[in-house]
Amino acid sequence: MIHTIFAEQNNMNMKKIIIALVVFTAIFAQSATFASNDKTNTPDAPATAVSISGKVLDAITGEALVGAVVEVEGVDVSVFTDLEGQFSINNMQTGTYVLKVKYISYEDKKVESVKVDSKNNNVDITLQSK
């Protein structure tokens, strides 16, 4: 009999805990929904998406460098050149950027003041072998 009373009391405590968890979860989910709908937290829509494209070539032979890494400094973007040495970096904002180019057995190169102001911007880059 005493065992039955304690079992009923534990059952009631478990029910209270479960109800409290459900209520807490509902409140938390609701507040997260309101926070995600807050207009002050959303960034402005990009004015115009532009691209930077070009070729990476050997400075002496003019041959395309396949697999060179082209990075945009200050932005977490990097791409590899294709079989023709061409690269394309899409969805950039208008502005001025610095490109860093790396390739095995070649000197790294930093291309300063790459101005991006139209839909398609072409930059051909030559690298010197080490």
N, CA, C and O atoms as CSV, one atom per row, in Angstrom:
chain,resi,resn,atom,element,x,y,z
A,1,MET,N,N,0.819,-1.182,0.000
A,1,MET,CA,C,0.000,0.000,0.000
A,1,MET,C,C,0.876,1.265,0.000
A,1,MET,O,O,0.633,2.197,-0.766
A,2,ILE,N,N,1.887,1.280,0.861
A,2,ILE,CA,C,2.790,2.429,0.903
A,2,ILE,C,C,3.521,2.552,-0.428
A,2,ILE,O,O,3.731,3.657,-0.927
A,3,HIS,N,N,3.902,1.432,-0.991
A,3,HIS,CA,C,4.575,1.422,-2.289
A,3,HIS,C,C,3.688,2.044,-3.364
A,3,HIS,O,O,4.190,2.764,-4.227
A,4,THR,N,N,2.392,1.787,-3.333
A,4,THR,CA,C,1.448,2.319,-4.304
A,4,THR,C,C,1.339,3.840,-4.174
A,4,THR,O,O,1.253,4.537,-5.184
A,5,ILE,N,N,1.341,4.355,-2.959
A,5,ILE,CA,C,1.243,5.804,-2.732
A,5,ILE,C,C,2.473,6.508,-3.314
A,5,ILE,O,O,2.359,7.536,-3.981
A,6,PHE,N,N,3.667,5.923,-3.044
A,6,PHE,CA,C,4.891,6.529,-3.584
A,6,PHE,C,C,4.921,6.458,-5.109
A,6,PHE,O,O,5.395,7.393,-5.754
A,7,ALA,N,N,4.433,5.385,-5.689
A,7,ALA,CA,C,4.409,5.235,-7.139
A,7,ALA,C,C,3.489,6.282,-7.752
A,7,ALA,O,O,3.833,6.871,-8.777
A,8,GLU,N,N,2.319,6.530,-7.146
A,8,GLU,CA,C,1.406,7.543,-7.648
A,8,GLU,C,C,2.022,8.937,-7.534
A,8,GLU,O,O,1.858,9.766,-8.429
A,9,GLN,N,N,2.732,9.194,-6.431
A,9,GLN,CA,C,3.361,10.490,-6.228
A,9,GLN,C,C,4.472,10.722,-7.263
A,9,GLN,O,O,4.593,11.829,-7.789
A,10,ASN,N,N,5.282,9.700,-7.563
A,10,ASN,CA,C,6.330,9.810,-8.590
A,10,ASN,C,C,5.717,10.013,-9.971
A,10,ASN,O,O,6.249,10.758,-10.793
A,11,ASN,N,N,4.596,9.345,-10.218
A,11,ASN,CA,C,3.890,9.495,-11.479
A,11,ASN,C,C,3.440,10.945,-11.663
A,11,ASN,O,O,3.577,11.506,-12.751
A,12,MET,N,N,2.903,11.552,-10.602
A,12,MET,CA,C,2.446,12.943,-10.660
A,12,MET,C,C,3.627,13.889,-10.912
A,12,MET,O,O,3.511,14.847,-11.678
A,13,ASN,N,N,4.754,13.614,-10.267
A,13,ASN,CA,C,5.938,14.447,-10.475
A,13,ASN,C,C,6.430,14.350,-11.911
A,13,ASN,O,O,6.815,15.362,-12.496
A,14,MET,N,N,6.424,13.168,-12.485
A,14,MET,CA,C,6.854,12.975,-13.873
A,14,MET,C,C,5.920,13.722,-14.821
A,14,MET,O,O,6.375,14.339,-15.785
A,15,LYS,N,N,4.622,13.668,-14.552
A,15,LYS,CA,C,3.659,14.383,-15.396
A,15,LYS,C,C,3.915,15.881,-15.342
A,15,LYS,O,O,3.851,16.554,-16.372
A,16,LYS,N,N,4.202,16.415,-14.162
A,16,LYS,CA,C,4.481,17.838,-14.019
A,16,LYS,C,C,5.751,18.226,-14.781
A,16,LYS,O,O,5.807,19.278,-15.418
A,17,ILE,N,N,6.754,17.372,-14.707
A,17,ILE,CA,C,8.016,17.644,-15.409
A,17,ILE,C,C,7.792,17.628,-16.922
A,17,ILE,O,O,8.307,18.489,-17.636
A,18,ILE,N,N,7.032,16.661,-17.405
A,18,ILE,CA,C,6.768,16.556,-18.842
A,18,ILE,C,C,5.971,17.771,-19.315
A,18,ILE,O,O,6.280,18.337,-20.364
A,19,ILE,N,N,4.954,18.179,-18.562
A,19,ILE,CA,C,4.153,19.345,-18.931
A,19,ILE,C,C,5.032,20.603,-18.952
A,19,ILE,O,O,4.910,21.428,-19.857
A,20,ALA,N,N,5.907,20.747,-17.970
A,20,ALA,CA,C,6.799,21.910,-17.917
A,20,ALA,C,C,7.738,21.923,-19.118
A,20,ALA,O,O,7.987,22.985,-19.688
A,21,LEU,N,N,8.257,20.777,-19.510
A,21,LEU,CA,C,9.143,20.701,-20.681
A,21,LEU,C,C,8.404,21.058,-21.963
A,21,LEU,O,O,8.943,21.763,-22.816
A,22,VAL,N,N,7.188,20.583,-22.101
A,22,VAL,CA,C,6.395,20.892,-23.298
A,22,VAL,C,C,6.124,22.396,-23.373
A,22,VAL,O,O,6.270,22.998,-24.437
A,23,VAL,N,N,5.734,22.999,-22.260
A,23,VAL,CA,C,5.465,24.437,-22.236
A,23,VAL,C,C,6.742,25.221,-22.546
A,23,VAL,O,O,6.710,26.165,-23.335
A,24,PHE,N,N,7.847,24.844,-21.942
A,24,PHE,CA,C,9.120,25.520,-22.178
A,24,PHE,C,C,9.522,25.421,-23.651
A,24,PHE,O,O,9.954,26.407,-24.248
A,25,THR,N,N,9.382,24.241,-24.226
A,25,THR,CA,C,9.729,24.039,-25.639
A,25,THR,C,C,8.854,24.900,-26.538
A,25,THR,O,O,9.354,25.504,-27.487
A,26,ALA,N,N,7.562,24.966,-26.258
A,26,ALA,CA,C,6.652,25.781,-27.068
A,26,ALA,C,C,7.026,27.266,-26.986
A,26,ALA,O,O,7.027,27.965,-28.000
A,27,ILE,N,N,7.343,27.742,-25.777
A,27,ILE,CA,C,7.732,29.149,-25.614
A,27,ILE,C,C,9.036,29.425,-26.345
A,27,ILE,O,O,9.163,30.447,-27.019
A,28,PHE,N,N,9.999,28.535,-26.221
A,28,PHE,CA,C,11.294,28.710,-26.886
A,28,PHE,C,C,11.128,28.720,-28.405
A,28,PHE,O,O,11.723,29.557,-29.084
A,29,ALA,N,N,10.335,27.807,-28.940
A,29,ALA,CA,C,10.119,27.740,-30.385
A,29,ALA,C,C,9.424,29.005,-30.873
A,29,ALA,O,O,9.758,29.518,-31.941
A,30,GLN,N,N,8.477,29.507,-30.116
A,30,GLN,CA,C,7.758,30.723,-30.496
A,30,GLN,C,C,8.694,31.922,-30.516
A,30,GLN,O,O,8.636,32.729,-31.444
A,31,SER,N,N,9.554,32.056,-29.514
A,31,SER,CA,C,10.483,33.192,-29.479
A,31,SER,C,C,11.501,33.107,-30.610
A,31,SER,O,O,11.906,34.134,-31.154
A,32,ALA,N,N,11.916,31.905,-30.967
A,32,ALA,CA,C,12.860,31.742,-32.080
A,32,ALA,C,C,12.195,32.141,-33.392
A,32,ALA,O,O,12.851,32.713,-34.262
A,33,THR,N,N,10.918,31.851,-33.547
A,33,THR,CA,C,10.189,32.226,-34.759
A,33,THR,C,C,10.081,33.741,-34.863
A,33,THR,O,O,10.299,34.301,-35.937
A,34,PHE,N,N,9.746,34.414,-33.760
A,34,PHE,CA,C,9.664,35.868,-33.791
A,34,PHE,C,C,11.010,36.491,-34.089
A,34,PHE,O,O,11.081,37.481,-34.817
A,35,ALA,N,N,12.067,35.942,-33.550
A,35,ALA,CA,C,13.405,36.493,-33.784
A,35,ALA,C,C,13.801,36.352,-35.242
A,35,ALA,O,O,14.445,37.245,-35.792
A,36,SER,N,N,13.434,35.259,-35.876
A,36,SER,CA,C,13.806,35.073,-37.276
A,36,SER,C,C,12.987,35.956,-38.203
A,36,SER,O,O,13.415,36.216,-39.327
A,37,ASN,N,N,11.817,36.427,-37.766
A,37,ASN,CA,C,10.985,37.304,-38.582
A,37,ASN,C,C,11.278,38.780,-38.349
A,37,ASN,O,O,10.664,39.632,-38.991
A,38,ASP,N,N,12.185,39.097,-37.462
A,38,ASP,CA,C,12.521,40.477,-37.147
A,38,ASP,C,C,13.250,41.106,-38.328
A,38,ASP,O,O,14.320,40.635,-38.713
A,39,LYS,N,N,12.692,42.156,-38.903
A,39,LYS,CA,C,13.253,42.783,-40.100
A,39,LYS,C,C,14.577,43.483,-39.830
A,39,LYS,O,O,15.365,43.667,-40.758
A,40,THR,N,N,14.844,43.876,-38.596
A,40,THR,CA,C,16.088,44.586,-38.312
A,40,THR,C,C,17.304,43.674,-38.377
A,40,THR,O,O,18.429,44.165,-38.470
A,41,ASN,N,N,17.112,42.377,-38.332
A,41,ASN,CA,C,18.235,41.445,-38.366
A,41,ASN,C,C,18.577,40.977,-39.770
A,41,ASN,O,O,19.585,40.293,-39.946
A,42,THR,N,N,17.787,41.315,-40.770
A,42,THR,CA,C,18.055,40.846,-42.124
A,42,THR,C,C,18.920,41.865,-42.849
A,42,THR,O,O,18.659,43.065,-42.760
A,43,PRO,N,N,19.945,41.413,-43.562
A,43,PRO,CA,C,20.801,42.351,-44.289
A,43,PRO,C,C,20.055,42.935,-45.489
A,43,PRO,O,O,19.090,42.353,-45.986
A,44,ASP,N,N,20.522,44.094,-45.939
A,44,ASP,CA,C,19.934,44.693,-47.126
A,44,ASP,C,C,20.174,43.804,-48.329
A,44,ASP,O,O,21.187,43.110,-48.410
A,45,ALA,N,N,19.248,43.829,-49.250
A,45,ALA,CA,C,19.400,43.044,-50.471
A,45,ALA,C,C,20.559,43.612,-51.277
A,45,ALA,O,O,20.736,44.829,-51.333
A,46,PRO,N,N,21.355,42.737,-51.904
A,46,PRO,CA,C,22.474,43.244,-52.691
A,46,PRO,C,C,21.990,44.122,-53.838
A,46,PRO,O,O,21.010,43.805,-54.511
A,47,ALA,N,N,22.696,45.234,-54.049
A,47,ALA,CA,C,22.301,46.173,-55.087
A,47,ALA,C,C,22.409,45.512,-56.458
A,47,ALA,O,O,21.427,45.438,-57.197
A,48,THR,N,N,23.589,45.038,-56.790
A,48,THR,CA,C,23.804,44.393,-58.067
A,48,THR,C,C,24.849,43.307,-57.894
A,48,THR,O,O,25.947,43.568,-57.403
A,49,ALA,N,N,24.514,42.103,-58.292
A,49,ALA,CA,C,25.491,41.019,-58.228
A,49,ALA,C,C,26.350,41.077,-59.479
A,49,ALA,O,O,25.836,41.110,-60.597
A,50,VAL,N,N,27.657,41.090,-59.284
A,50,VAL,CA,C,28.587,41.152,-60.405
A,50,VAL,C,C,29.561,39.986,-60.334
A,50,VAL,O,O,29.634,39.292,-59.320
A,51,SER,N,N,30.293,39.777,-61.392
A,51,SER,CA,C,31.259,38.683,-61.469
A,51,SER,C,C,32.648,39.222,-61.751
A,51,SER,O,O,32.814,40.246,-62.414
A,52,ILE,N,N,33.640,38.516,-61.237
A,52,ILE,CA,C,35.037,38.764,-61.596
A,52,ILE,C,C,35.493,37.502,-62.303
A,52,ILE,O,O,35.393,36.406,-61.751
A,53,SER,N,N,35.986,37.649,-63.503
A,53,SER,CA,C,36.473,36.485,-64.226
A,53,SER,C,C,37.786,36.842,-64.901
A,53,SER,O,O,38.166,38.010,-64.980
A,54,GLY,N,N,38.465,35.821,-65.383
A,54,GLY,CA,C,39.727,36.061,-66.065
A,54,GLY,C,C,40.496,34.785,-66.278
A,54,GLY,O,O,39.956,33.684,-66.170
A,55,LYS,N,N,41.776,34.950,-66.585
A,55,LYS,CA,C,42.664,33.826,-66.862
A,55,LYS,C,C,43.931,33.979,-66.046
A,55,LYS,O,O,44.388,35.090,-65.778
A,56,VAL,N,N,44.494,32.834,-65.653
A,56,VAL,CA,C,45.797,32.825,-64.992
A,56,VAL,C,C,46.765,32.138,-65.955
A,56,VAL,O,O,46.556,30.994,-66.358
A,57,LEU,N,N,47.821,32.857,-66.311
A,57,LEU,CA,C,48.765,32.397,-67.332
A,57,LEU,C,C,50.196,32.424,-66.825
A,57,LEU,O,O,50.525,33.180,-65.911
A,58,ASP,N,N,51.043,31.600,-67.418
A,58,ASP,CA,C,52.482,31.641,-67.181
A,58,ASP,C,C,53.007,32.923,-67.814
A,58,ASP,O,O,52.681,33.216,-68.965
A,59,ALA,N,N,53.812,33.691,-67.085
A,59,ALA,CA,C,54.298,34.979,-67.570
A,59,ALA,C,C,55.227,34.853,-68.767
A,59,ALA,O,O,55.279,35.754,-69.604
A,60,ILE,N,N,55.963,33.744,-68.862
A,60,ILE,CA,C,56.937,33.600,-69.949
A,60,ILE,C,C,56.320,32.925,-71.170
A,60,ILE,O,O,56.446,33.429,-72.286
A,61,THR,N,N,55.661,31.799,-70.969
A,61,THR,CA,C,55.142,31.023,-72.096
A,61,THR,C,C,53.724,31.415,-72.500
A,61,THR,O,O,53.310,31.150,-73.628
A,62,GLY,N,N,52.974,32.043,-71.595
A,62,GLY,CA,C,51.589,32.396,-71.895
A,62,GLY,C,C,50.631,31.223,-71.772
A,62,GLY,O,O,49.449,31.346,-72.091
A,63,GLU,N,N,51.140,30.078,-71.308
A,63,GLU,CA,C,50.278,28.903,-71.156
A,63,GLU,C,C,49.345,29.063,-69.970
A,63,GLU,O,O,49.680,29.700,-68.971
A,64,ALA,N,N,48.159,28.465,-70.103
A,64,ALA,CA,C,47.167,28.497,-69.036
A,64,ALA,C,C,47.652,27.671,-67.852
A,64,ALA,O,O,48.238,26.603,-68.035
A,65,LEU,N,N,47.413,28.155,-66.653
A,65,LEU,CA,C,47.785,27.424,-65.441
A,65,LEU,C,C,46.510,26.787,-64.866
A,65,LEU,O,O,45.638,27.468,-64.327
A,66,VAL,N,N,46.437,25.481,-65.001
A,66,VAL,CA,C,45.267,24.713,-64.570
A,66,VAL,C,C,45.347,24.442,-63.069
A,66,VAL,O,O,46.359,23.943,-62.579
A,67,GLY,N,N,44.283,24.771,-62.344
A,67,GLY,CA,C,44.218,24.476,-60.918
A,67,GLY,C,C,44.835,25.537,-60.023
A,67,GLY,O,O,45.064,25.284,-58.840
A,68,ALA,N,N,45.112,26.727,-60.565
A,68,ALA,CA,C,45.603,27.819,-59.725
A,68,ALA,C,C,44.468,28.267,-58.802
A,68,ALA,O,O,43.294,28.195,-59.164
A,69,VAL,N,N,44.831,28.725,-57.619
A,69,VAL,CA,C,43.838,29.189,-56.644
A,69,VAL,C,C,43.754,30.710,-56.726
A,69,VAL,O,O,44.764,31.406,-56.614
A,70,VAL,N,N,42.543,31.212,-56.921
A,70,VAL,CA,C,42.293,32.652,-56.944
A,70,VAL,C,C,41.404,32.967,-55.747
A,70,VAL,O,O,40.283,32.470,-55.639
A,71,GLU,N,N,41.930,33.811,-54.844
A,71,GLU,CA,C,41.199,34.178,-53.623
A,71,GLU,C,C,40.882,35.662,-53.636
A,71,GLU,O,O,41.640,36.467,-54.177
A,72,VAL,N,N,39.749,36.016,-53.032
A,72,VAL,CA,C,39.409,37.420,-52.836
A,72,VAL,C,C,39.749,37.753,-51.391
A,72,VAL,O,O,39.166,37.193,-50.463
A,73,GLU,N,N,40.691,38.664,-51.207
A,73,GLU,CA,C,41.133,39.034,-49.860
A,73,GLU,C,C,40.012,39.771,-49.128
A,73,GLU,O,O,39.351,40.644,-49.690
A,74,GLY,N,N,39.813,39.402,-47.866
A,74,GLY,CA,C,38.787,40.044,-47.055
A,74,GLY,C,C,37.406,39.444,-47.218
A,74,GLY,O,O,36.481,39.795,-46.486
A,75,VAL,N,N,37.261,38.543,-48.173
A,75,VAL,CA,C,35.995,37.851,-48.413
A,75,VAL,C,C,36.320,36.366,-48.436
A,75,VAL,O,O,37.337,35.964,-49.002
A,76,ASP,N,N,35.494,35.572,-47.845
A,76,ASP,CA,C,35.774,34.131,-47.775
A,76,ASP,C,C,35.385,33.447,-49.083
A,76,ASP,O,O,34.462,32.633,-49.126
A,77,VAL,N,N,36.112,33.796,-50.153
A,77,VAL,CA,C,35.815,33.239,-51.472
A,77,VAL,C,C,37.123,32.843,-52.132
A,77,VAL,O,O,38.074,33.625,-52.173
A,78,SER,N,N,37.164,31.621,-52.649
A,78,SER,CA,C,38.297,31.196,-53.463
A,78,SER,C,C,37.799,30.217,-54.513
A,78,SER,O,O,36.862,29.454,-54.279
A,79,VAL,N,N,38.445,30.250,-55.678
A,79,VAL,CA,C,38.079,29.352,-56.784
A,79,VAL,C,C,39.356,28.809,-57.410
A,79,VAL,O,O,40.449,29.333,-57.197
A,80,PHE,N,N,39.186,27.744,-58.186
A,80,PHE,CA,C,40.293,27.156,-58.943
A,80,PHE,C,C,40.100,27.470,-60.418
A,80,PHE,O,O,38.973,27.583,-60.901
A,81,THR,N,N,41.219,27.611,-61.131
A,81,THR,CA,C,41.125,27.803,-62.573
A,81,THR,C,C,40.800,26.472,-63.246
A,81,THR,O,O,41.136,25.404,-62.735
A,82,ASP,N,N,40.144,26.557,-64.395
A,82,ASP,CA,C,39.739,25.348,-65.124
A,82,ASP,C,C,40.843,24.907,-66.093
A,82,ASP,O,O,41.982,25.362,-65.987
A,83,LEU,N,N,40.506,24.034,-67.024
A,83,LEU,CA,C,41.490,23.476,-67.966
A,83,LEU,C,C,42.088,24.520,-68.907
A,83,LEU,O,O,43.164,24.305,-69.466
A,84,GLU,N,N,41.402,25.645,-69.085
A,84,GLU,CA,C,41.922,26.732,-69.922
A,84,GLU,C,C,42.551,27.848,-69.087
A,84,GLU,O,O,42.919,28.894,-69.620
A,85,GLY,N,N,42.673,27.619,-67.767
A,85,GLY,CA,C,43.239,28.637,-66.884
A,85,GLY,C,C,42.249,29.718,-66.504
A,85,GLY,O,O,42.633,30.727,-65.914
A,86,GLN,N,N,40.987,29.526,-66.831
A,86,GLN,CA,C,39.972,30.538,-66.569
A,86,GLN,C,C,39.349,30.360,-65.190
A,86,GLN,O,O,39.248,29.247,-64.672
A,87,PHE,N,N,38.941,31.469,-64.616
A,87,PHE,CA,C,38.238,31.452,-63.330
A,87,PHE,C,C,37.067,32.424,-63.400
A,87,PHE,O,O,37.042,33.334,-64.228
A,88,SER,N,N,36.104,32.213,-62.519
A,88,SER,CA,C,34.962,33.109,-62.408
A,88,SER,C,C,34.496,33.121,-60.962
A,88,SER,O,O,34.263,32.074,-60.358
A,89,ILE,N,N,34.367,34.314,-60.423
A,89,ILE,CA,C,33.874,34.490,-59.052
A,89,ILE,C,C,32.563,35.260,-59.176
A,89,ILE,O,O,32.550,36.418,-59.593
A,90,ASN,N,N,31.470,34.611,-58.812
A,90,ASN,CA,C,30.140,35.186,-59.005
A,90,ASN,C,C,29.578,35.776,-57.723
A,90,ASN,O,O,30.103,35.558,-56.630
A,91,ASN,N,N,28.500,36.525,-57.885
A,91,ASN,CA,C,27.732,37.109,-56.777
A,91,ASN,C,C,28.559,38.035,-55.892
A,91,ASN,O,O,28.425,38.012,-54.669
A,92,MET,N,N,29.400,38.837,-56.500
A,92,MET,CA,C,30.190,39.821,-55.765
A,92,MET,C,C,29.449,41.160,-55.766
A,92,MET,O,O,28.651,41.436,-56.662
A,93,GLN,N,N,29.718,41.977,-54.765
A,93,GLN,CA,C,29.186,43.334,-54.712
A,93,GLN,C,C,30.124,44.258,-55.486
A,93,GLN,O,O,31.314,43.970,-55.618
A,94,THR,N,N,29.594,45.356,-55.992
A,94,THR,CA,C,30.470,46.322,-56.639
A,94,THR,C,C,31.429,46.888,-55.591
A,94,THR,O,O,31.074,47.025,-54.420
A,95,GLY,N,N,32.631,47.212,-56.022
A,95,GLY,CA,C,33.640,47.730,-55.108
A,95,GLY,C,C,35.034,47.437,-55.628
A,95,GLY,O,O,35.215,47.035,-56.777
A,96,THR,N,N,36.015,47.643,-54.765
A,96,THR,CA,C,37.410,47.390,-55.119
A,96,THR,C,C,37.931,46.251,-54.254
A,96,THR,O,O,37.754,46.255,-53.036
A,97,TYR,N,N,38.577,45.273,-54.893
A,97,TYR,CA,C,39.038,44.077,-54.204
A,97,TYR,C,C,40.517,43.844,-54.465
A,97,TYR,O,O,41.118,44.431,-55.365
A,98,VAL,N,N,41.082,42.964,-53.643
A,98,VAL,CA,C,42.447,42.484,-53.839
A,98,VAL,C,C,42.353,40.986,-54.099
A,98,VAL,O,O,41.771,40.247,-53.305
A,99,LEU,N,N,42.929,40.540,-55.218
A,99,LEU,CA,C,42.951,39.115,-55.547
A,99,LEU,C,C,44.311,38.543,-55.207
A,99,LEU,O,O,45.338,39.171,-55.469
A,100,LYS,N,N,44.324,37.344,-54.618
A,100,LYS,CA,C,45.568,36.631,-54.345
A,100,LYS,C,C,45.529,35.357,-55.178
A,100,LYS,O,O,44.543,34.620,-55.165
A,101,VAL,N,N,46.621,35.108,-55.905
A,101,VAL,CA,C,46.692,33.947,-56.782
A,101,VAL,C,C,47.870,33.088,-56.365
A,101,VAL,O,O,48.975,33.589,-56.159
A,102,LYS,N,N,47.623,31.775,-56.241
A,102,LYS,CA,C,48.657,30.831,-55.835
A,102,LYS,C,C,48.663,29.647,-56.794
A,102,LYS,O,O,47.622,29.179,-57.255
A,103,TYR,N,N,49.880,29.182,-57.074
A,103,TYR,CA,C,50.041,28.001,-57.923
A,103,TYR,C,C,51.376,27.346,-57.573
A,103,TYR,O,O,52.365,28.035,-57.324
A,104,ILE,N,N,51.399,26.025,-57.556
A,104,ILE,CA,C,52.602,25.278,-57.198
A,104,ILE,C,C,53.745,25.632,-58.148
A,104,ILE,O,O,53.558,25.694,-59.363
A,105,SER,N,N,54.912,25.858,-57.588
A,105,SER,CA,C,56.152,26.189,-58.310
A,105,SER,C,C,56.128,27.577,-58.938
A,105,SER,O,O,56.974,27.883,-59.778
A,106,TYR,N,N,55.179,28.421,-58.548
A,106,TYR,CA,C,55.107,29.795,-59.035
A,106,TYR,C,C,55.062,30.744,-57.844
A,106,TYR,O,O,54.626,30.381,-56.752
A,107,GLU,N,N,55.525,31.970,-58.084
A,107,GLU,CA,C,55.457,32.998,-57.054
A,107,GLU,C,C,53.993,33.374,-56.822
A,107,GLU,O,O,53.233,33.542,-57.776
A,108,ASP,N,N,53.599,33.506,-55.552
A,108,ASP,CA,C,52.254,33.999,-55.245
A,108,ASP,C,C,52.160,35.435,-55.742
A,108,ASP,O,O,53.141,36.178,-55.728
A,109,LYS,N,N,50.969,35.809,-56.179
A,109,LYS,CA,C,50.798,37.171,-56.684
A,109,LYS,C,C,49.565,37.796,-56.060
A,109,LYS,O,O,48.522,37.161,-55.907
A,110,LYS,N,N,49.720,39.062,-55.706
A,110,LYS,CA,C,48.618,39.851,-55.169
A,110,LYS,C,C,48.281,40.913,-56.209
A,110,LYS,O,O,49.136,41.707,-56.600
A,111,VAL,N,N,47.031,40.920,-56.652
A,111,VAL,CA,C,46.584,41.912,-57.627
A,111,VAL,C,C,45.751,42.941,-56.864
A,111,VAL,O,O,44.628,42.663,-56.446
A,112,GLU,N,N,46.320,44.124,-56.694
A,112,GLU,CA,C,45.685,45.186,-55.913
A,112,GLU,C,C,44.659,45.949,-56.756
A,112,GLU,O,O,44.735,45.979,-57.984
A,113,SER,N,N,43.723,46.549,-56.076
A,113,SER,CA,C,42.765,47.504,-56.667
A,113,SER,C,C,42.026,46.962,-57.884
A,113,SER,O,O,41.986,47.607,-58.932
A,114,VAL,N,N,41.448,45.787,-57.743
A,114,VAL,CA,C,40.610,45.247,-58.820
A,114,VAL,C,C,39.234,45.884,-58.642
A,114,VAL,O,O,38.496,45.550,-57.714
A,115,LYS,N,N,38.906,46.797,-59.537
A,115,LYS,CA,C,37.647,47.529,-59.437
A,115,LYS,C,C,36.539,46.730,-60.119
A,115,LYS,O,O,36.640,46.367,-61.291
A,116,VAL,N,N,35.488,46.470,-59.360
A,116,VAL,CA,C,34.349,45.714,-59.858
A,116,VAL,C,C,33.167,46.670,-59.894
A,116,VAL,O,O,32.648,47.072,-58.853
A,117,ASP,N,N,32.743,47.035,-61.115
A,117,ASP,CA,C,31.675,48.017,-61.214
A,117,ASP,C,C,30.645,47.735,-62.303
A,117,ASP,O,O,29.733,48.534,-62.513
A,118,SER,N,N,30.779,46.625,-62.986
A,118,SER,CA,C,29.797,46.292,-64.010
A,118,SER,C,C,29.454,44.814,-63.892
A,118,SER,O,O,29.967,44.126,-63.010
A,119,LYS,N,N,28.606,44.330,-64.759
A,119,LYS,CA,C,28.166,42.937,-64.679
A,119,LYS,C,C,29.316,41.951,-64.817
A,119,LYS,O,O,29.405,40.993,-64.049
A,120,ASN,N,N,30.189,42.170,-65.779
A,120,ASN,CA,C,31.310,41.248,-65.998
A,120,ASN,C,C,32.622,42.021,-65.990
A,120,ASN,O,O,32.798,42.976,-66.746
A,121,ASN,N,N,33.537,41.596,-65.131
A,121,ASN,CA,C,34.840,42.236,-65.009
A,121,ASN,C,C,35.909,41.199,-65.317
A,121,ASN,O,O,35.938,40.130,-64.708
A,122,ASN,N,N,36.778,41.514,-66.256
A,122,ASN,CA,C,37.788,40.557,-66.695
A,122,ASN,C,C,39.166,40.977,-66.188
A,122,ASN,O,O,39.578,42.126,-66.348
A,123,VAL,N,N,39.872,40.019,-65.571
A,123,VAL,CA,C,41.212,40.267,-65.042
A,123,VAL,C,C,42.102,39.101,-65.464
A,123,VAL,O,O,41.903,37.971,-65.020
A,124,ASP,N,N,43.073,39.377,-66.316
A,124,ASP,CA,C,44.041,38.349,-66.682
A,124,ASP,C,C,45.272,38.531,-65.805
A,124,ASP,O,O,45.764,39.645,-65.626
A,125,ILE,N,N,45.765,37.416,-65.260
A,125,ILE,CA,C,46.857,37.453,-64.289
A,125,ILE,C,C,47.983,36.555,-64.775
A,125,ILE,O,O,47.744,35.417,-65.178
A,126,THR,N,N,49.210,37.064,-64.739
A,126,THR,CA,C,50.371,36.254,-65.109
A,126,THR,C,C,51.197,35.973,-63.865
A,126,THR,O,O,51.359,36.836,-63.002
A,127,LEU,N,N,51.713,34.759,-63.784
A,127,LEU,CA,C,52.548,34.342,-62.652
A,127,LEU,C,C,53.945,34.004,-63.146
A,127,LEU,O,O,54.120,33.465,-64.239
A,128,GLN,N,N,54.941,34.332,-62.318
A,128,GLN,CA,C,56.337,34.010,-62.597
A,128,GLN,C,C,56.680,32.687,-61.924
A,128,GLN,O,O,56.330,32.469,-60.765
A,129,SER,N,N,57.357,31.811,-62.641
A,129,SER,CA,C,57.798,30.563,-62.018
A,129,SER,C,C,58.929,30.860,-61.046
A,129,SER,O,O,59.653,31.845,-61.195
A,130,LYS,N,N,59.072,29.983,-60.034
A,130,LYS,CA,C,60.118,30.182,-59.011
A,130,LYS,C,C,61.475,29.782,-59.536
A,130,LYS,O,O,62.469,29.881,-58.816
